[in-house]
Amino acid sequence: MMSILSVLLLILKYTGIILGIILLQVLSILAIILFVPVRYSFYLSGNKDIDMDLKVSWFRKLLFYHYVVQNSKKTTKGLYFFGKSLLKEEKVEEEEPQSNTAQEVLTDIEEKIEEDPFPEVKEKESTYIKHSDQDASHNIEHKSKKIIEHHKKEAPAIKSIKRKAKDLGEELEEQVEEKDSFGIKDLLKYPNKAEILSYTYEFLKKLILHIKPRKFYCEVEFGLEDPSHTGYVLAGIGIMQPYFGNSVTIKANFDKKLFLGEISGRGRFSIGIIIKYIIEYLLKKPIKQIVRLYFKKRKEDKNGIEFEE
């Protein structure tokens, strides 16, 4: 009987030792992930074209990411772990950005119609004339006129489709606004707005001071397509500029879209400290109430949708 008990105790002893070693290893790995800093460096320059070089590394380049843009078009990117490529280095020739919204597509169609209302007709007409003899020129002109008349008849239908697409876009926007379960209006009705703004400001301040580059240089002149957007960006930069000292010189151009100058910097941050700041922020009483209200409304909306179905 004693021998069986001693064997069981011996098994429990070594099991505890093994579990303790595993737990210690897990905690060590977790501590390394959370508190070994992520280092980064960046360089951005612009004249006629934009060049960019971004490097992010962790644990002496155990994990390393590199992203390069040359002449605003050629892009190279790579992700490495223990020196081995996880993401094959890609060299991409950037294409001209396509219109994403229905309104932009309709605008492009309108511009093309105004510049050349019937491009296909002109192509057909020139092809007919090139491959026909002089005797058939009268018939070609007659056919081309018929085609033009046909396209003119279709023009009202095109305008009608455009109007319907525009109305559909507006209707979808209204539906999205109605389904927005928690937004700016709810925040404006919330009684503890001053506390929320104060805690949010402190949280963002801590976050910026932790993530901001240790070394930073910026001398830039910029302008966006919309002058009002340029003003908004300039106001945001003005708020953040005190955190970067006297190494920042930024000029705004409200007349044209451009980017001239140079931005460079390097710094580091710890994932564990960022998580700590987030948890501290979310545990503040008014923030917790906002989060609860958000999930409560989301749950109510979800139940309402299921009931309708």
MIDO-552495 format. One record per residue (C-alpha): x, y, z; residue number from 1. Coordinates in nm, 4 decimals, always signed. Example, Ala and Ser with C-alpha at 12.3 -4.5 7.8 and 13.67 -1.06 7.14 Angstrom:
<X: +1.2300; Y: -0.4500; Z: +0.7800; i: 1>
<X: +1.3670; Y: -0.1060; Z: +0.7140; i: 2>
end
This chain:
<X: +0.0000; Y: +0.0000; Z: +0.0000; i: 1>
<X: +0.2817; Y: +0.2412; Z: +0.0880; i: 2>
<X: +0.4657; Y: +0.1610; Z: -0.2322; i: 3>
<X: +0.1614; Y: +0.2540; Z: -0.4465; i: 4>
<X: +0.1191; Y: +0.5803; Z: -0.2542; i: 5>
<X: +0.4868; Y: +0.6683; Z: -0.2951; i: 6>
<X: +0.4634; Y: +0.5999; Z: -0.6704; i: 7>
<X: +0.1575; Y: +0.8275; Z: -0.7009; i: 8>
<X: +0.3331; Y: +1.1042; Z: -0.5052; i: 9>
<X: +0.6405; Y: +1.0658; Z: -0.7278; i: 10>
<X: +0.4206; Y: +1.0937; Z: -1.0426; i: 11>
<X: +0.2456; Y: +1.4033; Z: -0.9043; i: 12>
<X: +0.5820; Y: +1.5571; Z: -0.8132; i: 13>
<X: +0.7310; Y: +1.5189; Z: -1.1623; i: 14>
<X: +0.4011; Y: +1.6177; Z: -1.3264; i: 15>
<X: +0.4033; Y: +1.9379; Z: -1.1218; i: 16>
<X: +0.7666; Y: +2.0061; Z: -1.2196; i: 17>
<X: +0.6880; Y: +1.9545; Z: -1.5906; i: 18>
<X: +0.3771; Y: +2.1751; Z: -1.5729; i: 19>
<X: +0.5770; Y: +2.4414; Z: -1.3864; i: 20>
<X: +0.8469; Y: +2.4387; Z: -1.6571; i: 21>
<X: +0.5825; Y: +2.4647; Z: -1.9335; i: 22>
<X: +0.4066; Y: +2.7496; Z: -1.7499; i: 23>
<X: +0.7394; Y: +2.9311; Z: -1.7008; i: 24>
<X: +0.8180; Y: +2.8962; Z: -2.0721; i: 25>
<X: +0.4728; Y: +3.0254; Z: -2.1711; i: 26>
<X: +0.5060; Y: +3.3243; Z: -1.9372; i: 27>
<X: +0.8583; Y: +3.3953; Z: -2.0685; i: 28>
<X: +0.7392; Y: +3.3872; Z: -2.4306; i: 29>
<X: +0.4410; Y: +3.6081; Z: -2.3414; i: 30>
<X: +0.6685; Y: +3.8573; Z: -2.1629; i: 31>
<X: +0.9026; Y: +3.8675; Z: -2.4653; i: 32>
<X: +0.6109; Y: +3.9294; Z: -2.7033; i: 33>
<X: +0.4588; Y: +4.2006; Z: -2.4833; i: 34>
<X: +0.7663; Y: +4.3877; Z: -2.3646; i: 35>
<X: +1.0433; Y: +4.3428; Z: -2.6233; i: 36>
<X: +1.0054; Y: +4.6664; Z: -2.8235; i: 37>
<X: +0.9021; Y: +4.6843; Z: -3.1870; i: 38>
<X: +1.1452; Y: +4.9126; Z: -3.3722; i: 39>
<X: +1.0587; Y: +5.1095; Z: -3.6832; i: 40>
<X: +1.2104; Y: +5.3594; Z: -3.9225; i: 41>
<X: +1.0623; Y: +5.5465; Z: -4.2178; i: 42>
<X: +1.1664; Y: +5.7821; Z: -4.4934; i: 43>
<X: +0.9322; Y: +5.9710; Z: -4.7269; i: 44>
<X: +1.0331; Y: +6.2228; Z: -4.9921; i: 45>
<X: +0.8372; Y: +6.3952; Z: -5.2650; i: 46>
<X: +0.9067; Y: +6.6125; Z: -5.5648; i: 47>
<X: +0.7360; Y: +6.5101; Z: -5.8871; i: 48>
<X: +0.7119; Y: +6.1519; Z: -5.7606; i: 49>
<X: +0.6974; Y: +6.0048; Z: -5.4106; i: 50>
<X: +0.9564; Y: +5.7641; Z: -5.2660; i: 51>
<X: +0.9020; Y: +5.5777; Z: -4.9401; i: 52>
<X: +1.1021; Y: +5.3301; Z: -4.7314; i: 53>
<X: +0.9435; Y: +5.1675; Z: -4.4224; i: 54>
<X: +1.1161; Y: +4.9138; Z: -4.1945; i: 55>
<X: +0.9616; Y: +4.7396; Z: -3.8921; i: 56>
<X: +1.1617; Y: +4.4871; Z: -3.6870; i: 57>
<X: +1.1167; Y: +4.2903; Z: -3.3648; i: 58>
<X: +1.3688; Y: +4.1080; Z: -3.1437; i: 59>
<X: +1.6833; Y: +4.1987; Z: -3.3433; i: 60>
<X: +1.5149; Y: +4.1372; Z: -3.6799; i: 61>
<X: +1.3776; Y: +3.7966; Z: -3.5744; i: 62>
<X: +1.0626; Y: +3.9296; Z: -3.7417; i: 63>
<X: +1.1265; Y: +4.1921; Z: -4.0086; i: 64>
<X: +0.9009; Y: +4.3788; Z: -4.2540; i: 65>
<X: +1.0250; Y: +4.6019; Z: -4.5360; i: 66>
<X: +0.8103; Y: +4.8147; Z: -4.7687; i: 67>
<X: +0.9476; Y: +5.0342; Z: -5.0475; i: 68>
<X: +0.7790; Y: +5.2658; Z: -5.2997; i: 69>
<X: +0.9812; Y: +5.4162; Z: -5.5872; i: 70>
<X: +0.8638; Y: +5.6917; Z: -5.8199; i: 71>
<X: +0.5055; Y: +5.6630; Z: -5.6848; i: 72>
<X: +0.4562; Y: +5.3370; Z: -5.8774; i: 73>
<X: +0.7096; Y: +5.0576; Z: -5.8183; i: 74>
<X: +0.6343; Y: +4.8796; Z: -5.4904; i: 75>
<X: +0.8512; Y: +4.6195; Z: -5.3152; i: 76>
<X: +0.7515; Y: +4.4463; Z: -4.9930; i: 77>
<X: +0.8848; Y: +4.1557; Z: -4.7880; i: 78>
<X: +0.8170; Y: +3.9833; Z: -4.4523; i: 79>
<X: +1.0923; Y: +3.7739; Z: -4.2914; i: 80>
<X: +1.1048; Y: +3.5398; Z: -3.9893; i: 81>
<X: +1.4448; Y: +3.4034; Z: -3.8768; i: 82>
<X: +1.5798; Y: +3.5456; Z: -4.2036; i: 83>
<X: +1.3395; Y: +3.3334; Z: -4.4116; i: 84>
<X: +1.0841; Y: +3.5027; Z: -4.6303; i: 85>
<X: +0.7228; Y: +3.4495; Z: -4.5218; i: 86>
<X: +0.5957; Y: +3.6791; Z: -4.7939; i: 87>
<X: +0.7661; Y: +3.6569; Z: -5.1304; i: 88>
<X: +0.9145; Y: +3.9901; Z: -5.2255; i: 89>
<X: +0.6610; Y: +4.1424; Z: -5.4571; i: 90>
<X: +0.7371; Y: +4.4045; Z: -5.7156; i: 91>
<X: +0.4155; Y: +4.5665; Z: -5.8243; i: 92>
<X: +0.3636; Y: +4.8339; Z: -6.0863; i: 93>
<X: +0.0831; Y: +5.0451; Z: -5.9481; i: 94>
<X: -0.1986; Y: +5.1139; Z: -6.1911; i: 95>
<X: -0.4065; Y: +5.4268; Z: -6.2051; i: 96>
<X: -0.6697; Y: +5.4118; Z: -5.9286; i: 97>
<X: -1.0185; Y: +5.3257; Z: -6.0496; i: 98>
<X: -1.3346; Y: +5.5012; Z: -5.9378; i: 99>
<X: -1.4850; Y: +5.3248; Z: -5.6385; i: 100>
<X: -1.8199; Y: +5.4953; Z: -5.5921; i: 101>
<X: -2.1236; Y: +5.5016; Z: -5.8170; i: 102>
<X: -2.1145; Y: +5.8813; Z: -5.8237; i: 103>
<X: -1.7536; Y: +5.8821; Z: -5.9514; i: 104>
<X: -1.8444; Y: +5.6300; Z: -6.2231; i: 105>
<X: -2.1373; Y: +5.8446; Z: -6.3337; i: 106>
<X: -1.9157; Y: +6.1551; Z: -6.3391; i: 107>
<X: -1.6658; Y: +5.9766; Z: -6.5643; i: 108>
<X: -1.9472; Y: +5.8715; Z: -6.7999; i: 109>
<X: -2.0742; Y: +6.2303; Z: -6.8192; i: 110>
<X: -1.7265; Y: +6.3648; Z: -6.8996; i: 111>
<X: -1.6741; Y: +6.1055; Z: -7.1740; i: 112>
<X: -2.0149; Y: +6.1810; Z: -7.3278; i: 113>
<X: -1.9436; Y: +6.5557; Z: -7.3273; i: 114>
<X: -1.6001; Y: +6.5100; Z: -7.4846; i: 115>
<X: -1.7062; Y: +6.2530; Z: -7.7416; i: 116>
<X: -2.0759; Y: +6.1568; Z: -7.7289; i: 117>
<X: -2.0548; Y: +5.8787; Z: -7.9881; i: 118>
<X: -1.6985; Y: +5.7396; Z: -8.0062; i: 119>
<X: -1.8107; Y: +5.4033; Z: -8.1464; i: 120>
<X: -1.9965; Y: +5.5773; Z: -8.4286; i: 121>
<X: -1.6887; Y: +5.7739; Z: -8.5285; i: 122>
<X: -1.4744; Y: +5.4602; Z: -8.5270; i: 123>
<X: -1.7244; Y: +5.2750; Z: -8.7462; i: 124>
<X: -1.7551; Y: +5.5694; Z: -8.9793; i: 125>
<X: -1.3780; Y: +5.6031; Z: -9.0264; i: 126>
<X: -1.3464; Y: +5.2264; Z: -9.0839; i: 127>
<X: -1.6200; Y: +5.2331; Z: -9.3456; i: 128>
<X: -1.4585; Y: +5.5231; Z: -9.5293; i: 129>
<X: -1.1123; Y: +5.3666; Z: -9.5238; i: 130>
<X: -1.2237; Y: +5.0310; Z: -9.6699; i: 131>
<X: -1.4761; Y: +5.1526; Z: -9.9225; i: 132>
<X: -1.4465; Y: +5.3052; Z: -10.2664; i: 133>
<X: -1.5752; Y: +5.6421; Z: -10.3790; i: 134>
<X: -1.8980; Y: +5.4993; Z: -10.5247; i: 135>
<X: -2.0155; Y: +5.3694; Z: -10.1847; i: 136>
<X: -1.9395; Y: +5.6874; Z: -9.9859; i: 137>
<X: -2.3005; Y: +5.8068; Z: -10.0068; i: 138>
<X: -2.4301; Y: +5.4790; Z: -9.8578; i: 139>
<X: -2.1721; Y: +5.4994; Z: -9.5762; i: 140>
<X: -2.2802; Y: +5.8513; Z: -9.4796; i: 141>
<X: -2.6420; Y: +5.7372; Z: -9.4802; i: 142>
<X: -2.5643; Y: +5.4403; Z: -9.2518; i: 143>
<X: -2.3561; Y: +5.6503; Z: -9.0120; i: 144>
<X: -2.6372; Y: +5.9063; Z: -8.9812; i: 145>
<X: -2.8778; Y: +5.6249; Z: -8.8907; i: 146>
<X: -2.6397; Y: +5.4979; Z: -8.6226; i: 147>
<X: -2.6038; Y: +5.8484; Z: -8.4769; i: 148>
<X: -2.9818; Y: +5.8894; Z: -8.4697; i: 149>
<X: -3.0110; Y: +5.5523; Z: -8.2940; i: 150>
<X: -2.7620; Y: +5.6591; Z: -8.0235; i: 151>
<X: -2.9413; Y: +5.9904; Z: -7.9802; i: 152>
<X: -3.2635; Y: +5.8024; Z: -7.9153; i: 153>
<X: -3.0839; Y: +5.6001; Z: -7.6466; i: 154>
<X: -2.9496; Y: +5.9141; Z: -7.4725; i: 155>
<X: -3.2697; Y: +5.9751; Z: -7.2629; i: 156>
<X: -3.2558; Y: +5.6130; Z: -7.1444; i: 157>
<X: -2.8951; Y: +5.6618; Z: -7.0306; i: 158>
<X: -2.9935; Y: +5.9759; Z: -6.8379; i: 159>
<X: -3.2809; Y: +5.7863; Z: -6.6764; i: 160>
<X: -3.0422; Y: +5.5085; Z: -6.5625; i: 161>
<X: -2.8073; Y: +5.7687; Z: -6.4173; i: 162>
<X: -3.0919; Y: +5.9301; Z: -6.2223; i: 163>
<X: -3.2032; Y: +5.5914; Z: -6.0869; i: 164>
<X: -2.8460; Y: +5.5055; Z: -5.9816; i: 165>
<X: -2.8144; Y: +5.8383; Z: -5.8000; i: 166>
<X: -3.1499; Y: +5.7881; Z: -5.6212; i: 167>
<X: -3.0440; Y: +5.4342; Z: -5.5236; i: 168>
<X: -2.7164; Y: +5.5645; Z: -5.3780; i: 169>
<X: -2.9011; Y: +5.8246; Z: -5.1688; i: 170>
<X: -3.1483; Y: +5.5609; Z: -5.0487; i: 171>
<X: -2.8636; Y: +5.3280; Z: -4.9428; i: 172>
<X: -2.6951; Y: +5.6112; Z: -4.7508; i: 173>
<X: -3.0219; Y: +5.6813; Z: -4.5645; i: 174>
<X: -3.0562; Y: +5.3116; Z: -4.4786; i: 175>
<X: -2.7002; Y: +5.3003; Z: -4.3432; i: 176>
<X: -2.7698; Y: +5.6063; Z: -4.1268; i: 177>
<X: -3.0898; Y: +5.4470; Z: -3.9935; i: 178>
<X: -2.9081; Y: +5.1193; Z: -3.9128; i: 179>
<X: -2.6230; Y: +5.2992; Z: -3.7366; i: 180>
<X: -2.6988; Y: +5.1693; Z: -3.3875; i: 181>
<X: -2.4616; Y: +5.3957; Z: -3.1974; i: 182>
<X: -2.3197; Y: +5.7174; Z: -3.3337; i: 183>
<X: -2.2466; Y: +6.0853; Z: -3.2732; i: 184>
<X: -2.6069; Y: +6.1640; Z: -3.1715; i: 185>
<X: -2.5909; Y: +5.9111; Z: -2.8881; i: 186>
<X: -2.2629; Y: +6.0579; Z: -2.7643; i: 187>
<X: -2.4076; Y: +6.4091; Z: -2.7682; i: 188>
<X: -2.7006; Y: +6.2930; Z: -2.5510; i: 189>
<X: -2.4660; Y: +6.1214; Z: -2.3032; i: 190>
<X: -2.4481; Y: +6.3169; Z: -1.9718; i: 191>
<X: -2.0755; Y: +6.2679; Z: -1.8876; i: 192>
<X: -1.9300; Y: +6.4106; Z: -2.2088; i: 193>
<X: -1.6656; Y: +6.6196; Z: -2.0270; i: 194>
<X: -1.5255; Y: +6.3149; Z: -1.8459; i: 195>
<X: -1.5214; Y: +6.1102; Z: -2.1658; i: 196>
<X: -1.3322; Y: +6.3816; Z: -2.3528; i: 197>
<X: -1.0857; Y: +6.4204; Z: -2.0651; i: 198>
<X: -1.0124; Y: +6.0463; Z: -2.0387; i: 199>
<X: -0.9904; Y: +6.0119; Z: -2.4174; i: 200>
<X: -0.7473; Y: +6.3031; Z: -2.4410; i: 201>
<X: -0.5244; Y: +6.1537; Z: -2.1699; i: 202>
<X: -0.5357; Y: +5.8114; Z: -2.3365; i: 203>
<X: -0.4401; Y: +5.9505; Z: -2.6797; i: 204>
<X: -0.1674; Y: +6.1659; Z: -2.5242; i: 205>
<X: -0.0084; Y: +5.8628; Z: -2.3541; i: 206>
<X: -0.0386; Y: +5.6588; Z: -2.6737; i: 207>
<X: +0.1207; Y: +5.9283; Z: -2.8938; i: 208>
<X: +0.4061; Y: +5.9904; Z: -2.6475; i: 209>
<X: +0.4799; Y: +5.6168; Z: -2.6353; i: 210>
<X: +0.4613; Y: +5.5499; Z: -3.0119; i: 211>
<X: +0.6071; Y: +5.8766; Z: -3.1437; i: 212>
<X: +0.9518; Y: +5.8626; Z: -3.3094; i: 213>
<X: +1.2532; Y: +5.9240; Z: -3.0872; i: 214>
<X: +1.4194; Y: +6.0966; Z: -3.3805; i: 215>
<X: +1.2035; Y: +6.2870; Z: -3.6280; i: 216>
<X: +1.2598; Y: +6.5325; Z: -3.9123; i: 217>
<X: +0.9943; Y: +6.6921; Z: -4.1324; i: 218>
<X: +1.0127; Y: +6.9728; Z: -4.3862; i: 219>
<X: +0.7108; Y: +6.9579; Z: -4.6163; i: 220>
<X: +0.4791; Y: +7.1643; Z: -4.8347; i: 221>
<X: +0.1501; Y: +6.9887; Z: -4.9135; i: 222>
<X: -0.1860; Y: +7.0540; Z: -5.0735; i: 223>
<X: -0.4968; Y: +6.8399; Z: -5.1306; i: 224>
<X: -0.7587; Y: +6.8541; Z: -5.4074; i: 225>
<X: -1.0108; Y: +7.0150; Z: -5.1733; i: 226>
<X: -0.8750; Y: +7.3253; Z: -4.9890; i: 227>
<X: -1.1049; Y: +7.2522; Z: -4.6934; i: 228>
<X: -0.9413; Y: +6.9085; Z: -4.6506; i: 229>
<X: -0.6014; Y: +7.0798; Z: -4.6559; i: 230>
<X: -0.7230; Y: +7.3049; Z: -4.3727; i: 231>
<X: -0.8471; Y: +7.0082; Z: -4.1660; i: 232>
<X: -0.5151; Y: +6.8235; Z: -4.2043; i: 233>
<X: -0.3203; Y: +7.1382; Z: -4.1149; i: 234>
<X: -0.5316; Y: +7.1830; Z: -3.7996; i: 235>
<X: -0.4644; Y: +6.8208; Z: -3.6975; i: 236>
<X: -0.0916; Y: +6.8684; Z: -3.7552; i: 237>
<X: -0.1001; Y: +7.1854; Z: -3.5456; i: 238>
<X: -0.2437; Y: +6.9875; Z: -3.2525; i: 239>
<X: +0.0269; Y: +6.7200; Z: -3.2745; i: 240>
<X: +0.3205; Y: +6.9472; Z: -3.3633; i: 241>
<X: +0.4165; Y: +7.0311; Z: -2.9992; i: 242>
<X: +0.4914; Y: +6.6625; Z: -2.9379; i: 243>
<X: +0.7640; Y: +6.6634; Z: -3.2072; i: 244>
<X: +0.9528; Y: +6.9774; Z: -3.1067; i: 245>
<X: +1.1185; Y: +7.2185; Z: -3.3495; i: 246>
<X: +1.2113; Y: +6.9544; Z: -3.6078; i: 247>
<X: +0.8818; Y: +7.0043; Z: -3.7948; i: 248>
<X: +0.8290; Y: +7.2634; Z: -4.0680; i: 249>
<X: +0.5008; Y: +7.2281; Z: -4.2613; i: 250>
<X: +0.3500; Y: +7.4654; Z: -4.5172; i: 251>
<X: +0.0030; Y: +7.4299; Z: -4.6687; i: 252>
<X: -0.0777; Y: +7.5070; Z: -5.0328; i: 253>
<X: -0.4486; Y: +7.5801; Z: -5.0831; i: 254>
<X: -0.4200; Y: +7.6370; Z: -5.4600; i: 255>
<X: -0.3121; Y: +7.2971; Z: -5.5931; i: 256>
<X: -0.2535; Y: +6.9332; Z: -5.5025; i: 257>
<X: +0.1139; Y: +6.8638; Z: -5.4262; i: 258>
<X: +0.3635; Y: +6.7055; Z: -5.1878; i: 259>
<X: +0.7149; Y: +6.8477; Z: -5.1665; i: 260>
<X: +0.9752; Y: +6.7816; Z: -4.9030; i: 261>
<X: +1.1110; Y: +6.5113; Z: -4.6796; i: 262>
<X: +0.9955; Y: +6.3192; Z: -4.3699; i: 263>
<X: +1.2143; Y: +6.0755; Z: -4.1773; i: 264>
<X: +1.2221; Y: +5.9226; Z: -3.8327; i: 265>
<X: +1.2768; Y: +5.6177; Z: -3.6190; i: 266>
<X: +1.1389; Y: +5.4951; Z: -3.2889; i: 267>
<X: +1.0038; Y: +5.2014; Z: -3.0933; i: 268>
<X: +0.7030; Y: +5.0880; Z: -2.8889; i: 269>
<X: +0.5969; Y: +4.7929; Z: -2.6709; i: 270>
<X: +0.2772; Y: +4.5996; Z: -2.7388; i: 271>
<X: +0.2347; Y: +4.5268; Z: -2.3654; i: 272>
<X: +0.2386; Y: +4.8958; Z: -2.2700; i: 273>
<X: -0.0171; Y: +4.9787; Z: -2.5431; i: 274>
<X: -0.2453; Y: +4.6998; Z: -2.4136; i: 275>
<X: -0.2008; Y: +4.8378; Z: -2.0589; i: 276>
<X: -0.3098; Y: +5.1867; Z: -2.1702; i: 277>
<X: -0.6132; Y: +5.0432; Z: -2.3531; i: 278>
<X: -0.7240; Y: +4.8375; Z: -2.0499; i: 279>
<X: -0.6830; Y: +5.1373; Z: -1.8160; i: 280>
<X: -0.8905; Y: +5.3501; Z: -2.0560; i: 281>
<X: -1.1691; Y: +5.0916; Z: -2.0899; i: 282>
<X: -1.1913; Y: +5.0458; Z: -1.7100; i: 283>
<X: -1.2799; Y: +5.4114; Z: -1.6537; i: 284>
<X: -1.6424; Y: +5.4310; Z: -1.5340; i: 285>
<X: -1.7908; Y: +5.6570; Z: -1.8094; i: 286>
<X: -1.6055; Y: +5.4614; Z: -2.0807; i: 287>
<X: -1.7410; Y: +5.1319; Z: -1.9439; i: 288>
<X: -2.0932; Y: +5.2760; Z: -1.9560; i: 289>
<X: -2.0464; Y: +5.3845; Z: -2.3175; i: 290>
<X: -1.9187; Y: +5.0361; Z: -2.4143; i: 291>
<X: -2.2154; Y: +4.8697; Z: -2.2391; i: 292>
<X: -2.4597; Y: +5.1046; Z: -2.4109; i: 293>
<X: -2.3000; Y: +5.0284; Z: -2.7488; i: 294>
<X: -2.3285; Y: +4.6491; Z: -2.7105; i: 295>
<X: -2.6808; Y: +4.6796; Z: -2.5659; i: 296>
<X: -2.8025; Y: +4.8780; Z: -2.8678; i: 297>
<X: -2.6235; Y: +4.6425; Z: -3.1047; i: 298>
<X: -2.7967; Y: +4.3454; Z: -2.9419; i: 299>
<X: -3.1368; Y: +4.5187; Z: -2.9645; i: 300>
<X: -3.0813; Y: +4.5973; Z: -3.3342; i: 301>
<X: -2.9791; Y: +4.2378; Z: -3.4016; i: 302>
<X: -3.2892; Y: +4.1021; Z: -3.2259; i: 303>
<X: -3.5046; Y: +4.3495; Z: -3.4225; i: 304>
<X: -3.3571; Y: +4.2309; Z: -3.7538; i: 305>
<X: -3.4134; Y: +3.8626; Z: -3.6626; i: 306>
<X: -3.7763; Y: +3.9401; Z: -3.5691; i: 307>
<X: -3.8370; Y: +4.1168; Z: -3.9019; i: 308>
<X: -3.6984; Y: +3.8193; Z: -4.0938; i: 309>
end
